[in-house]
Every structure is written in C-alpha cells, then in structure tokens.
Amino acid sequence: EFNNLITITNMPIKRFADHLAKQGQMKEYMELLVNNYNPQTVGGLMCLNTISVGWDGSLYDCDFNQQLGMGIAGKSSEESSSAKKKFSIFDIECLTDLEKYSVLTDNHCFGCTAGSGSSCQGATA
C-alpha cells in the first residue's frame, strides 16, 4: 500500500535556473523561497551530516554544491594561513576531520530551508 509521498524542492541551479531566467521568473522564485525560510528546518539539513563525493574524490557538502562545483574548502580555525584548500577523500583520515569547516552556502540553500524543508528523506522540520 502506498502511504508515503516525498517531494523535493526544485533547486534554482543549472537547467532549472536557466529555465527560470529565460521565463523571467528567477527573482519571483527566489523571493518565494526566501520569504518562506523556516529556521526550524536547519537542524535537519543533509549538508550537516552527509557529504557527496565526486568521481575524482572531491568532497562536497551536498549534491547541489557538487553540481555547482562548490567543493568543501577552507581554512580551519587552527590554521594560520589565509589560503583555502579544497578537500578530497585523499586529504582526510576520517569524516570528523571535516567538522572544523563551515558548510558552503549560497542562494540555492533557501530551497532546502523553505516551508517544511526539503531533503531526500522528506521534510526536515
């Protein structure tokens, strides 16, 4: 018996972003996401406990960041250099090595935090 429907928000990236731009709807769509931001969704975001791995071992906070080429990078609070390093699976011993780095965010992140939230497991709030 079917009893569980999961929907995922259309992220305003790549082809969908191109479509919105061609239709002149990007601003309106982003306003919809931003105006429906729900802070209660943040704790359930996949980017806080899941990573995506590229074919070459590059690490990403989420699938959407991977599509945008936004790899996990940065300098930890323990490093003195201002240079940012992009990470791959070959640079870490275990996933806890990444805990000192911030999740990369951009406008598309409002897609996961609007309304009841959006993830591969369903709502996040």
VMD Tcl script that draws the C-alpha trace (Angstrom):
set ca {
  {0.00 0.00 0.00}
  {1.36 3.42 -0.97}
  {1.41 5.71 2.04}
  {4.46 7.97 1.83}
  {4.97 10.74 -0.71}
  {8.25 12.65 -0.58}
  {8.71 15.80 -2.64}
  {11.94 17.70 -3.18}
  {12.05 21.40 -3.91}
  {13.26 22.35 -7.38}
  {16.62 23.97 -6.71}
  {17.31 27.14 -8.67}
  {20.53 25.78 -10.18}
  {21.72 24.61 -13.60}
  {18.91 23.78 -16.07}
  {16.10 24.87 -13.76}
  {17.86 28.18 -13.10}
  {18.31 28.63 -16.85}
  {14.61 27.92 -17.39}
  {13.59 30.41 -14.68}
  {15.88 33.05 -16.16}
  {14.52 32.53 -19.69}
  {10.96 32.83 -18.38}
  {11.83 35.92 -16.34}
  {10.82 34.10 -13.15}
  {14.10 33.74 -11.25}
  {13.54 36.76 -8.99}
  {9.98 35.66 -8.19}
  {11.06 32.07 -7.44}
  {13.92 33.19 -5.18}
  {11.57 35.57 -3.34}
  {9.19 32.64 -2.78}
  {12.00 30.55 -1.26}
  {13.44 33.38 0.84}
  {10.06 34.55 2.10}
  {9.26 31.00 3.21}
  {12.54 30.42 5.04}
  {11.91 28.33 8.15}
  {14.71 28.29 10.74}
  {13.28 25.05 12.19}
  {14.47 23.22 9.05}
  {18.16 23.95 9.63}
  {18.77 21.18 12.17}
  {17.60 18.53 9.70}
  {19.61 19.68 6.70}
  {21.52 16.89 4.98}
  {24.58 19.12 4.48}
  {25.18 18.96 8.25}
  {25.77 15.20 8.32}
  {26.15 13.94 4.74}
  {28.79 14.54 2.10}
  {28.88 13.98 -1.65}
  {31.97 12.55 -3.30}
  {32.88 13.43 -6.88}
  {34.31 10.93 -9.35}
  {37.80 12.26 -8.61}
  {37.40 12.07 -4.83}
  {36.48 15.75 -4.38}
  {34.26 16.37 -1.35}
  {31.08 18.45 -1.30}
  {28.60 19.44 1.43}
  {25.66 18.33 -0.72}
  {24.68 17.15 -4.20}
  {23.66 20.68 -5.18}
  {27.03 22.14 -4.19}
  {28.64 19.34 -6.19}
  {26.66 20.32 -9.30}
  {27.81 23.91 -8.79}
  {31.46 22.96 -8.23}
  {31.36 24.27 -4.65}
  {33.75 21.81 -3.03}
  {34.44 21.65 0.69}
  {37.22 24.14 1.18}
  {38.53 26.50 3.73}
  {40.98 27.02 6.44}
  {40.26 25.74 9.87}
  {40.40 27.92 12.93}
  {43.61 26.04 13.76}
  {45.43 27.09 10.58}
  {47.32 30.37 10.35}
  {47.44 30.68 6.55}
  {44.65 32.57 4.80}
  {44.80 30.18 1.83}
  {41.79 27.94 1.32}
  {42.25 24.32 0.36}
  {39.73 22.15 -1.49}
  {39.42 18.72 0.04}
  {39.24 15.24 -1.43}
  {38.93 11.84 0.18}
  {42.71 11.61 -0.10}
  {43.19 14.56 2.28}
  {41.32 13.23 5.28}
  {41.65 10.25 7.59}
  {38.02 10.25 8.73}
  {34.91 12.38 8.34}
  {35.44 14.07 11.70}
  {38.42 15.83 10.06}
  {35.82 17.99 8.27}
  {33.92 19.09 11.37}
  {36.05 22.21 11.83}
  {34.99 23.60 8.44}
  {31.80 25.51 7.67}
  {29.23 24.26 5.19}
  {29.36 26.29 1.96}
  {26.11 28.13 1.34}
  {24.61 30.21 -1.44}
  {21.16 31.32 -2.60}
  {20.14 27.80 -3.66}
  {20.26 26.74 0.01}
  {16.93 28.50 0.56}
  {15.42 25.59 -1.39}
  {16.16 23.21 1.50}
  {15.01 25.65 4.18}
  {11.70 26.89 2.74}
  {8.43 25.73 4.26}
  {8.83 22.32 5.92}
  {12.26 21.87 4.40}
  {13.41 19.57 1.65}
  {15.70 16.54 1.61}
  {15.95 13.08 0.11}
  {14.19 11.78 3.23}
  {11.37 14.33 3.01}
  {10.60 17.29 5.24}
  {13.29 18.44 7.66}
  {11.07 20.30 10.13}
}
mol new
graphics top color blue
foreach p $ca { graphics top sphere $p radius 0.5 }
foreach p [lrange $ca 0 end-1] q [lrange $ca 1 end] { graphics top cylinder $p $q radius 0.2 }
display resetview
